[in-house]
Structures are given as structure tokens and as C-alpha cells.
Amino acid sequence: MTVVTREHGKNLGRRTFVYLLFGFLQRGLSFLLLPFVTRVLSPDEYGAVSVVVAGGALFGIVLGSSLESAVFRSVARVSRSSAAILKMTALYLYAILPIAAGVIALVLYLLDASLLSVDTRIWAIEILACGLMPAVSFYVLPTLRASNDLRRFIGVSSVSIGALFIGKVVFVISLGQGLLGWVVSDLLAAVFSYLVAFFLVRPAPASVSRKKLRRLVVFALPLVPHRVAFWALSSLSRPAMTVVLPLSLIGIYSLAFNFASIAAMVLVELNRAFLAEYSRESFPAPSEVSRRVARIQILLAFLAPASVGAGVAIAAPILMGEEFLTSLPLIALLLAAQIAYGIYLIPVNYMVQSAGRSGWSWISSTLGATLILFCTIMFGDTAGVFGVALITMLGYLVMAVSAFAIARVQALDIRWSALSLPVSSAVLAVLATFISFFALTGESQSTRVFIGSCGLLAAALAFVAGRSVFRSS
């Protein structure tokens, strides 16, 4: 078993804080700007933005995101093929993918047609941006995280965040360019981030062979359907809803989903902060290190959605325009989905990062995504946005349950009972979740403020009761 020293614990805590902070700023910038954006965009425009952003992200996910796990493992578990894998990944993400994105963007721009109710010229700009960002998201930042290079990680992240923030303020809020301003700001931020990342982080010289390329492909290829299914779980409902529901309702749903995604973003960045620890894990598991990080993830899988739900209930009039207040009950359902998601990450980490078994990683996420897609298209017109939110929650639940089942089928030597939380913190965490979600259903703002405050108090008590989880044991 790996021993967690006091110094290791301090370093892990410091790194985790930095990764969470910059991850939140990177992915949460659009959430921070929501109070301003929802006042300059109509529900129709916001619905179109959501469709384009979700659809454009699929391009980078399909063609680049599966390499992220390979980068983490190659840096954290140094082997004879590590340098070659990093070099091949960098070549692909720095050169081949951006060129492919440029060709596709040119074709879309010249089409001058409509795709999912949005002009293809808008799609062209977003696709071009999504072809540049994978180099930063799936090669540069994972490399810096796994090597614990906080200085350059902060530098690259700060540039990306600053460029995105300035672009949104100038083109969307100040100039009022709507959907066009949104995608133009995405492209400018992507170009600037790509250039800075390219000059700061490049792979070391290495010998590349077909055998090493085959090893990379064998590991990364099964993760493609996994990543696509993961995108579907978080984004597919909005493009699919265009088939059965008007953009105005999609805009309401998208706002609810975006607020719920704040919790998901915290869980994602927390998980990424711990991927190096999972990548170094050996079996039987858990070691003291992975036990600690897994228990932190379980506790925050409840507390992050609970805190977001309570906060939104309390500050709803400030966070959104009056016409968007009908999204509050939707937020409760979608936050419940994030609890299942936070727990799902743990068995997947042990399978992919620790054991290096990516072959079955796609099954659980694909089951959830298929459920969401099929039920949204079949029942979305009659169930409405509330039905789609419930479908999404069930999709995440299926994903979590099946992930544990698959880990057991693969006979990974993991003592799951060692990951259980202290009883007091577990009970308080569940209680905080129920109170916070109930606050979002309050009919008056005063009711939401009172119940939401109780939810925040319960979440704080759960955190204090579970403080031993954050210490080595």
C-alpha cells in the first residue's frame, strides 16, 4: 500500500485547489456571465447558442478527447513508449486535427444552408474553434497536470480564460452580436490559446514506430464511443429536442442544464485533479492514496449539487431574467443526475487509469446516452422539458449502476467497502441534497431563500462531519 505522508497531503491539496479554481474559471465562465447573457439574448437566441456549442463540442470530443487518458498515463507512469505516445499525440492535436477542422469549416461556410435550425456559416466558425482547442484541452493541460507543473498550467489556463472572457464581454454583451458574437469570441479565444500553448509545451524528441502507434490506437480507440456517449449524456438532449420542441423551450431547458452543469464542472475538475493518482495506482486497491481521493469524490458528489441547488434557489432573481424562472424545478432534476455522475467516475477511473482497461469503458456511458436519445425523441413532445430532464436523470443513474457492474465483471481487485463515508457525513450530505432540491420548487422567492439557506447549512455540517475524509488515515 502507498503511504500518504503529511507533505504529500499538503501538495495534493494545493494542486487540487489550483486545478479546481482554474477549471471552474475555464469551464464556468459562461455560467458566471449568465446574469448578463440572459439579459441580452432571448430564449430563442440562447437556445441556438446551446445547440451550436453542444454540437461543435462533439467535433473535438470525437476526434481528440480519447487521447487525454493516454497523455495522463504516459506522463504519470513513465515507460519506454511514453515519449513516443506524447509525440504522436502532439503531432495529431497540433497539426492534423486543426487542418481537418479548417477543411470542414470551409465546406460548411460555403454551403450557406441551415443545420439544426442554425446557419451553417455559424457552425463553420464554431467547428474551426473546436478544432484548435483539443490541443490545449487534451494534450497541453493534461501534460502539465500529470507532471505537476503548476506554473505553466496557471499560465496557459490564464491566457485561455482571459481571452474567452474578453471576447464574450466585447462581442456578446457590449456589441450585442448575439449568436454570431458568441462563436466569433470562441474562435478568437481558441486561436490565442492554441498559439500560447504551442510555444510553451511541445513534446520531447522520440522514436515513433508502428508498434507504438498501434498501442496508442488500441488504448484510445475504445474511448471514442465512451467520450461520444459522455458528450451525449451532457449535451445530446438539446440538439435532439430541436426535433420535437421549439427553441424557446430549449432555451429554458438549456439554462437549467447550464446551472446544473456547475456541479458537474466541479466534479469533472476534481476528477481531473486526481487522475494522476489513479494512474499511479496498483492492485489490490484502494491504496491509501486512491482511497482518500475516491472518498472525497463521493462526498462532493452530493455536496456540490446540493450547494449549487441551494445557491441558485437563493439568488435566482439575480442570476436570471424573470422569463427564465420556470427553469428552477428543472435544475433540481438535472442536479440529481450529477450525483450519479460523480459516483460513476470512480469505477471508471479504476478501470481506465489504474488498470489500463479501456475496452469496456464505453458500455455504461453508451447505455445512458442511448436511453436519453431514444426517450427524448420518442416522448419529448408529450413529456416536455420536465420529461426530458427526468429522462436525463435516469440516463445518468443507468450509467453509474452499470459502471460498477462492469468493474466487477472485469474482476478488478478493489475493496469497495473501504470507500464508504462516515455515517454522520453521509446522512447529512443526503439531507442537504433533499433540502436544497426542495428549495428550487418553492413558489415564492422568500420560501426559496429560507429553504435554500437551510440546505447550505446542512451541506456545511456534512462537510465538517466528513472532514476526516480529507485527511490521510
Backbone torsions as a table, in degrees:
resi	resn	phi	psi	omega
1	MET	NA	139.3	176.7
2	THR	-76.5	135.6	-178.9
3	VAL	-94.8	132.3	178.2
4	VAL	-90.5	108.9	177.6
5	THR	-82.4	163.4	179.4
6	ARG	-61.3	-39.7	-178.9
7	GLU	-67.6	-39.8	177.2
8	HIS	-61.7	-41.3	179.8
9	GLY	-62.3	-41.2	178.7
10	LYS	-64.9	-43.9	179.9
11	ASN	-64.1	-42.4	178.4
12	LEU	-61.7	-43.5	179.2
13	GLY	-63.6	-40.7	179.8
14	ARG	-66.3	-45.2	179.2
15	ARG	-63.7	-43.0	-179.6
16	THR	-60.5	-42.4	179.0
17	PHE	-61.7	-45.1	-179.7
18	VAL	-62.9	-45.9	-178.7
19	TYR	-64.7	-40.7	178.4
20	LEU	-65.0	-43.6	-177.9
21	LEU	-61.6	-52.0	-177.0
22	PHE	-73.9	-31.5	174.8
23	GLY	-64.4	-40.6	178.0
24	PHE	-64.4	-43.7	179.6
25	LEU	-66.2	-40.0	-179.1
26	GLN	-64.5	-53.2	-175.8
27	ARG	-87.0	-20.4	-175.4
28	GLY	-98.1	5.4	-177.8
29	LEU	-60.5	-41.9	179.6
30	SER	-64.5	-30.8	176.6
31	PHE	-70.9	-40.6	180.0
32	LEU	-64.5	-28.1	-179.4
33	LEU	-90.5	-2.9	-176.7
34	LEU	-54.0	-43.5	-179.7
35	PRO	-57.8	-29.9	179.1
36	PHE	-87.1	-40.8	-176.7
37	VAL	-64.3	-42.3	-177.6
38	THR	-70.2	-7.5	176.8
39	ARG	-99.6	-10.3	177.1
40	VAL	-113.9	-11.1	176.8
41	LEU	-115.4	139.6	174.3
42	SER	-79.2	165.1	175.1
43	PRO	-55.0	-36.4	177.4
44	ASP	-62.2	-47.6	-179.5
45	GLU	-65.2	-41.6	-179.5
46	TYR	-66.7	-36.2	175.3
47	GLY	-62.2	-41.8	178.5
48	ALA	-65.0	-41.0	177.0
49	VAL	-58.7	-45.0	-178.2
50	SER	-62.7	-40.4	179.7
51	VAL	-65.1	-45.1	-178.1
52	VAL	-66.4	-45.0	-179.0
53	VAL	-64.1	-43.7	-180.0
54	ALA	-66.5	-43.1	-179.9
55	GLY	-68.4	-41.4	179.0
56	GLY	-64.7	-35.9	179.5
57	ALA	-62.2	-30.2	179.8
58	LEU	-59.7	-34.4	-179.4
59	PHE	-59.6	-51.6	179.9
60	GLY	-67.5	-34.3	-179.5
61	ILE	-67.2	-46.0	-179.1
62	VAL	-64.5	-43.3	-169.9
63	LEU	-98.4	-4.7	-177.6
64	GLY	-143.1	-28.9	-168.0
65	SER	-68.6	-26.1	-177.5
66	SER	-65.5	-17.1	-180.0
67	LEU	-80.3	-13.6	-177.6
68	GLU	-60.4	-45.2	179.9
69	SER	-63.7	-37.0	177.9
70	ALA	-64.5	-38.7	178.4
71	VAL	-64.2	-46.1	179.1
72	PHE	-59.0	-47.4	-178.0
73	ARG	-66.3	-38.0	-177.7
74	SER	-67.8	-36.5	179.5
75	VAL	-79.0	-42.0	-175.7
76	ALA	-76.5	-34.7	-179.2
77	ARG	-116.6	82.2	-174.2
78	VAL	-63.8	129.1	176.9
79	SER	-138.6	179.7	-178.3
80	ARG	-65.9	-24.5	-178.5
81	SER	-97.7	-1.6	-175.3
82	SER	-59.1	-49.2	-177.2
83	ALA	-61.9	-39.4	179.5
84	ALA	-67.0	-40.5	178.6
85	ILE	-62.9	-42.4	179.3
86	LEU	-66.0	-38.1	179.5
87	LYS	-66.6	-44.5	179.4
88	MET	-64.3	-40.3	178.9
89	THR	-63.5	-44.1	-179.9
90	ALA	-63.7	-43.2	179.3
91	LEU	-59.6	-43.5	-178.8
92	TYR	-66.8	-47.6	-174.4
93	LEU	-78.5	-29.7	179.3
94	TYR	-81.2	-29.4	-171.9
95	ALA	-122.7	-58.2	-170.9
96	ILE	-65.2	-48.4	-177.7
97	LEU	-65.1	-45.4	177.4
98	PRO	-60.1	-37.0	178.1
99	ILE	-65.1	-43.9	177.8
100	ALA	-61.4	-40.9	178.7
101	ALA	-63.3	-39.0	179.0
102	GLY	-63.4	-40.5	179.4
103	VAL	-65.3	-46.5	-179.7
104	ILE	-64.3	-40.7	179.7
105	ALA	-63.1	-40.0	179.0
106	LEU	-63.2	-42.8	178.9
107	VAL	-62.5	-45.3	-180.0
108	LEU	-64.0	-39.2	-178.7
109	TYR	-65.5	-37.4	-179.1
110	LEU	-77.6	-18.2	-178.3
111	LEU	-65.6	-40.6	-178.4
112	ASP	52.7	53.9	-179.1
113	ALA	-128.7	-159.9	179.9
114	SER	-128.7	137.2	178.3
115	LEU	-133.2	119.2	-176.9
116	LEU	53.7	43.3	176.7
117	SER	70.3	14.5	-179.5
118	VAL	-127.7	138.5	179.3
119	ASP	-55.9	135.2	-179.1
120	THR	-65.8	-21.1	176.2
121	ARG	-68.9	-32.1	173.5
122	ILE	-66.8	-44.1	177.6
123	TRP	-59.2	-38.2	-178.0
124	ALA	-60.8	-43.5	-179.2
125	ILE	-65.2	-42.9	-178.6
126	GLU	-68.7	-38.8	178.5
127	ILE	-62.8	-40.1	178.8
128	LEU	-62.4	-42.6	177.1
129	ALA	-63.4	-41.2	-178.6
130	CYS	-72.5	-13.0	174.4
131	GLY	-84.3	-21.9	-179.8
132	LEU	-90.4	-34.9	-173.2
133	MET	-69.1	-28.7	178.8
134	PRO	-57.3	-31.1	178.1
135	ALA	-61.5	-37.7	179.2
136	VAL	-77.3	-49.0	-172.3
137	SER	-73.6	-37.5	-170.8
138	PHE	-109.5	-5.3	175.3
139	TYR	-123.0	-57.7	-172.4
140	VAL	-67.1	-56.7	-176.6
141	LEU	-64.5	-42.0	174.6
142	PRO	-60.9	-37.8	177.6
143	THR	-61.5	-44.6	-178.6
144	LEU	-70.8	-35.4	177.0
145	ARG	-64.6	-51.6	-174.9
146	ALA	-65.4	-28.3	178.7
147	SER	-92.7	2.3	179.4
148	ASN	56.8	36.8	178.0
149	ASP	-90.7	79.3	-173.8
150	LEU	-65.2	-35.1	-175.4
151	ARG	-62.1	-51.9	-179.4
152	ARG	-73.0	-30.8	175.7
153	PHE	-60.3	-46.3	178.7
154	ILE	-62.9	-39.3	-179.7
155	GLY	-63.7	-50.3	-179.7
156	VAL	-64.2	-44.2	-179.0
157	SER	-63.7	-40.3	-178.5
158	SER	-64.1	-41.4	178.7
159	VAL	-62.7	-46.8	-178.9
160	SER	-62.5	-45.0	-179.2
161	ILE	-65.3	-45.6	-178.8
162	GLY	-62.4	-42.9	180.0
163	ALA	-64.5	-41.7	-179.5
164	LEU	-66.8	-41.8	-179.4
165	PHE	-64.2	-48.1	-179.1
166	ILE	-61.8	-41.9	179.9
167	GLY	-61.8	-44.5	-179.2
168	LYS	-66.1	-41.9	-179.3
169	VAL	-64.4	-44.6	-176.1
170	VAL	-72.0	-54.6	-170.6
171	PHE	-82.4	-34.7	-175.5
172	VAL	-93.6	-50.1	-173.2
173	ILE	-85.7	-50.8	-176.1
174	SER	-74.7	-51.4	-176.9
175	LEU	-85.2	-14.1	177.2
176	GLY	61.6	41.0	-176.8
177	GLN	-86.0	1.7	173.4
178	GLY	61.2	-135.8	-177.1
179	LEU	-60.5	-43.0	179.0
180	LEU	-61.0	-44.2	178.7
181	GLY	-62.3	-34.7	180.0
182	TRP	-63.9	-50.8	-176.2
183	VAL	-71.2	-33.4	176.9
184	VAL	-64.5	-41.9	178.2
185	SER	-65.1	-36.8	175.9
186	ASP	-61.4	-43.3	-178.6
187	LEU	-66.3	-45.5	-179.4
188	LEU	-63.4	-40.8	177.9
189	ALA	-65.0	-39.2	179.6
190	ALA	-64.7	-43.6	179.7
191	VAL	-61.7	-47.7	-177.5
192	PHE	-65.2	-43.5	-179.6
193	SER	-64.5	-41.9	179.9
194	TYR	-60.3	-46.0	-177.5
195	LEU	-64.4	-44.1	179.4
196	VAL	-64.2	-44.8	-179.4
197	ALA	-62.7	-41.5	-178.3
198	PHE	-60.4	-41.1	-177.5
199	PHE	-79.9	-20.1	-179.3
200	LEU	-92.6	-34.2	-173.5
201	VAL	-132.4	110.4	174.2
202	ARG	-133.5	151.8	-174.6
203	PRO	-72.8	155.4	175.5
204	ALA	-74.8	156.3	176.7
205	PRO	-58.3	140.5	-178.9
206	ALA	-156.9	153.5	177.4
207	SER	-87.0	124.4	-178.5
208	VAL	-106.0	135.9	179.0
209	SER	-135.0	166.5	178.1
210	ARG	-63.2	-36.1	-179.9
211	LYS	-62.9	-43.0	179.9
212	LYS	-70.1	-38.0	175.9
213	LEU	-62.9	-41.9	178.9
214	ARG	-62.8	-40.1	179.2
215	ARG	-62.6	-41.0	178.2
216	LEU	-64.8	-44.0	-178.8
217	VAL	-65.3	-42.2	-179.3
218	VAL	-61.8	-37.6	178.5
219	PHE	-75.3	-43.4	-171.8
220	ALA	-81.5	-33.0	-172.8
221	LEU	-60.0	-45.0	178.4
222	PRO	-63.6	-19.5	179.3
223	LEU	-79.2	-13.0	179.2
224	VAL	-64.2	-54.8	176.3
225	PRO	-61.9	-31.3	176.4
226	HIS	-62.6	-47.2	-179.7
227	ARG	-68.5	-38.2	177.7
228	VAL	-64.1	-43.9	178.3
229	ALA	-63.7	-36.4	178.5
230	PHE	-65.0	-41.6	174.6
231	TRP	-59.6	-42.8	-178.9
232	ALA	-61.3	-39.6	-179.8
233	LEU	-62.7	-31.2	-177.6
234	SER	-99.4	-22.1	-170.0
235	SER	-131.3	-20.0	-170.4
236	LEU	-66.1	-29.5	-176.1
237	SER	-59.3	-34.7	-176.9
238	ARG	-71.4	-50.6	173.7
239	PRO	-60.4	-38.8	-179.6
240	ALA	-65.7	-33.0	-179.3
241	MET	-67.5	-20.3	178.9
242	THR	-64.6	-19.9	179.8
243	VAL	-74.9	-31.2	-171.4
244	VAL	-121.9	-13.1	-175.4
245	LEU	-133.6	152.7	178.9
246	PRO	-72.8	160.2	-177.8
247	LEU	-61.5	-29.6	-179.1
248	SER	-62.8	-42.3	177.7
249	LEU	-70.5	-34.7	177.3
250	ILE	-64.2	-36.8	176.8
251	GLY	-62.3	-42.0	177.4
252	ILE	-63.0	-47.1	180.0
253	TYR	-63.2	-41.2	-177.7
254	SER	-63.1	-39.3	177.6
255	LEU	-62.8	-44.4	177.7
256	ALA	-60.6	-43.7	-179.2
257	PHE	-64.7	-38.6	-179.4
258	ASN	-66.4	-38.7	176.3
259	PHE	-67.2	-42.5	177.3
260	ALA	-63.2	-30.4	-178.7
261	SER	-71.2	-13.0	173.9
262	ILE	-61.3	-43.1	177.2
263	ALA	-64.6	-43.0	178.8
264	ALA	-60.9	-38.7	-179.2
265	MET	-63.7	-42.1	177.0
266	VAL	-61.2	-44.3	-178.7
267	LEU	-67.1	-37.9	178.2
268	VAL	-64.3	-48.3	-177.6
269	GLU	-69.3	-35.1	174.1
270	LEU	-61.5	-44.1	179.4
271	ASN	-63.2	-42.9	178.8
272	ARG	-63.9	-34.2	177.9
273	ALA	-64.5	-24.7	-177.0
274	PHE	-101.7	-1.9	-174.7
275	LEU	-62.1	-34.1	178.0
276	ALA	-63.7	-38.9	178.6
277	GLU	-65.2	-42.0	176.8
278	TYR	-65.6	-37.6	-178.2
279	SER	-66.1	-27.9	179.4
280	ARG	-89.4	-4.8	-176.2
281	GLU	-69.0	146.2	174.5
282	SER	-124.9	170.0	-176.6
283	PHE	-110.1	147.8	6.7
284	PRO	-70.7	149.5	-178.2
285	ALA	-120.7	161.8	3.1
286	PRO	-87.8	147.7	166.8
287	SER	-75.0	175.0	179.8
288	GLU	-62.1	-33.1	-179.5
289	VAL	-68.5	-54.6	-175.8
290	SER	-70.4	-28.0	174.8
291	ARG	-62.3	-42.2	-178.9
292	ARG	-63.8	-49.4	-175.8
293	VAL	-69.9	-34.2	179.0
294	ALA	-66.7	-39.7	179.0
295	ARG	-67.5	-36.4	175.0
296	ILE	-61.1	-42.4	-179.7
297	GLN	-64.2	-40.1	179.7
298	ILE	-64.4	-45.3	-179.7
299	LEU	-61.8	-46.3	-178.1
300	LEU	-74.7	-16.8	173.9
301	ALA	-62.0	-27.2	174.9
302	PHE	-93.7	-44.5	-172.2
303	LEU	-72.1	-33.6	179.2
304	ALA	-64.6	-51.5	175.9
305	PRO	-61.6	-38.0	179.7
306	ALA	-63.2	-44.2	-178.8
307	SER	-66.9	-40.8	178.1
308	VAL	-64.0	-44.4	-179.8
309	GLY	-60.6	-45.1	179.3
310	ALA	-65.4	-42.5	-179.4
311	GLY	-63.2	-42.9	179.1
312	VAL	-66.3	-40.3	179.1
313	ALA	-60.5	-40.2	-178.0
314	ILE	-72.1	-41.1	-171.6
315	ALA	-106.6	19.0	-174.4
316	ALA	-52.2	-47.2	-178.2
317	PRO	-63.4	-25.4	179.0
318	ILE	-82.9	-35.2	-172.9
319	LEU	-80.7	-21.0	-174.7
320	MET	-150.0	156.6	175.4
321	GLY	-70.4	161.3	-174.3
322	GLU	-60.3	-35.1	-177.9
323	GLU	-69.7	-10.7	179.2
324	PHE	-99.5	-1.2	-175.8
325	LEU	-64.7	-21.0	178.2
326	THR	-68.0	-7.7	180.0
327	SER	-81.2	-9.8	-173.2
328	LEU	-59.4	-48.7	177.7
329	PRO	-62.1	-31.4	177.3
330	LEU	-62.8	-36.7	-178.6
331	ILE	-61.0	-38.9	180.0
332	ALA	-60.9	-46.6	179.8
333	LEU	-63.1	-42.4	-176.8
334	LEU	-72.9	-29.1	174.7
335	LEU	-68.7	-34.4	176.8
336	ALA	-60.8	-35.1	177.3
337	ALA	-62.5	-34.0	-177.7
338	GLN	-69.8	-25.6	175.4
339	ILE	-62.8	-47.6	178.2
340	ALA	-61.9	-38.4	-179.8
341	TYR	-64.0	-44.4	-179.1
342	GLY	-60.8	-36.9	179.1
343	ILE	-75.9	-35.9	178.7
344	TYR	-56.8	-34.3	-175.4
345	LEU	-60.4	-29.9	-172.4
346	ILE	-67.7	-54.6	178.2
347	PRO	-63.3	-32.6	178.5
348	VAL	-65.9	-39.3	177.4
349	ASN	-61.1	-43.5	179.6
350	TYR	-65.7	-36.4	179.7
351	MET	-70.2	-51.6	-170.9
352	VAL	-85.1	-53.6	-173.8
353	GLN	-78.0	-42.9	-176.4
354	SER	-81.9	-51.5	-176.5
355	ALA	-87.1	-18.0	-177.9
356	GLY	70.5	22.2	-179.5
357	ARG	-100.4	90.6	-178.4
358	SER	-90.7	-10.1	-171.6
359	GLY	-59.3	-34.1	-177.8
360	TRP	-104.9	7.3	-173.1
361	SER	-65.3	-21.9	-174.5
362	TRP	-82.0	-16.7	-168.0
363	ILE	-66.0	-51.8	-175.1
364	SER	-66.2	-42.9	179.9
365	SER	-67.9	-34.7	178.4
366	THR	-67.6	-37.7	177.0
367	LEU	-60.1	-46.4	179.3
368	GLY	-64.6	-43.6	-179.0
369	ALA	-64.9	-40.0	179.4
370	THR	-63.4	-41.8	178.2
371	LEU	-60.6	-45.5	-179.2
372	ILE	-63.4	-48.5	-177.8
373	LEU	-62.4	-50.6	-175.9
374	PHE	-62.4	-49.2	-175.9
375	CYS	-70.1	-33.6	178.7
376	THR	-64.6	-46.0	-178.9
377	ILE	-69.7	-40.1	-175.5
378	MET	-76.1	-37.6	-171.4
379	PHE	-121.1	-1.3	-175.3
380	GLY	-60.4	-37.2	-176.8
381	ASP	-68.3	-31.8	179.4
382	THR	-92.8	-34.9	-178.1
383	ALA	-78.6	-27.1	-179.5
384	GLY	72.3	-169.1	-175.5
385	VAL	-67.3	-30.7	177.8
386	PHE	-67.5	-39.6	177.0
387	GLY	-64.2	-40.3	178.8
388	VAL	-64.9	-38.8	177.4
389	ALA	-63.2	-41.2	177.9
390	LEU	-65.8	-40.2	177.2
391	ILE	-60.7	-42.6	179.4
392	THR	-62.2	-42.4	178.7
393	MET	-61.6	-43.1	179.5
394	LEU	-65.2	-35.7	177.8
395	GLY	-61.2	-43.2	178.1
396	TYR	-66.6	-37.7	179.4
397	LEU	-64.2	-43.9	176.4
398	VAL	-59.2	-41.7	-179.8
399	MET	-60.8	-45.8	-177.4
400	ALA	-66.0	-47.2	-178.1
401	VAL	-62.4	-45.0	-177.9
402	SER	-68.5	-29.7	178.6
403	ALA	-63.2	-43.6	177.3
404	PHE	-65.2	-39.7	179.6
405	ALA	-62.3	-41.7	-179.8
406	ILE	-67.0	-39.1	177.4
407	ALA	-61.1	-37.8	178.1
408	ARG	-69.9	-40.8	178.6
409	VAL	-60.7	-36.5	179.3
410	GLN	-76.6	-0.8	175.1
411	ALA	57.6	39.6	174.6
412	LEU	-70.1	134.4	-176.7
413	ASP	-80.0	80.6	-177.3
414	ILE	-125.6	130.5	176.2
415	ARG	-93.4	90.9	-173.1
416	TRP	-63.5	-31.6	-177.2
417	SER	-63.5	-22.4	-180.0
418	ALA	-69.4	-14.5	-177.6
419	LEU	-91.7	-1.0	-176.2
420	SER	-66.6	148.8	-178.7
421	LEU	-86.4	159.1	170.5
422	PRO	-56.9	142.6	-174.0
423	VAL	-58.0	-44.2	-176.1
424	SER	-61.9	-44.7	-179.2
425	SER	-70.2	-34.4	178.7
426	ALA	-64.4	-45.6	-179.6
427	VAL	-64.2	-45.1	-179.6
428	LEU	-66.4	-35.4	178.9
429	ALA	-65.2	-43.2	177.6
430	VAL	-65.4	-41.9	178.8
431	LEU	-62.4	-43.6	178.8
432	ALA	-60.9	-37.2	179.8
433	THR	-64.3	-48.4	-179.1
434	PHE	-63.6	-43.0	-179.5
435	ILE	-63.4	-45.5	-177.4
436	SER	-64.4	-41.5	179.3
437	PHE	-67.8	-36.1	177.9
438	PHE	-65.4	-32.5	179.2
439	ALA	-60.7	-33.0	-178.5
440	LEU	-70.8	-14.3	179.6
441	THR	-96.8	1.2	-179.1
442	GLY	-62.1	142.7	-176.3
443	GLU	-79.6	-29.9	-179.9
444	SER	-116.9	157.2	-179.0
445	GLN	-66.7	-35.4	178.7
446	SER	-62.9	-39.4	177.1
447	THR	-64.4	-43.8	179.7
448	ARG	-62.8	-39.0	-179.9
449	VAL	-65.4	-44.6	-177.8
450	PHE	-65.1	-51.2	-177.4
451	ILE	-67.5	-39.0	178.4
452	GLY	-62.1	-38.0	177.3
453	SER	-64.0	-38.8	175.7
454	CYS	-63.6	-38.7	178.4
455	GLY	-64.3	-41.8	177.6
456	LEU	-64.1	-38.7	178.5
457	LEU	-63.9	-44.4	179.1
458	ALA	-63.3	-38.2	178.2
459	ALA	-65.0	-40.7	178.5
460	ALA	-64.1	-41.7	178.1
461	LEU	-64.5	-39.2	177.8
462	ALA	-63.8	-38.6	178.8
463	PHE	-64.9	-44.2	179.6
464	VAL	-65.9	-42.1	179.8
465	ALA	-63.8	-29.5	-178.9
466	GLY	-99.6	20.9	-176.2
467	ARG	-64.0	-24.8	178.0
468	SER	-65.0	-23.7	178.5
469	VAL	-62.3	-31.8	-176.4
470	PHE	-85.6	-4.3	178.3
471	ARG	-106.5	155.6	174.6
472	SER	-66.5	149.8	-177.4
473	SER	-129.0	NA	NA
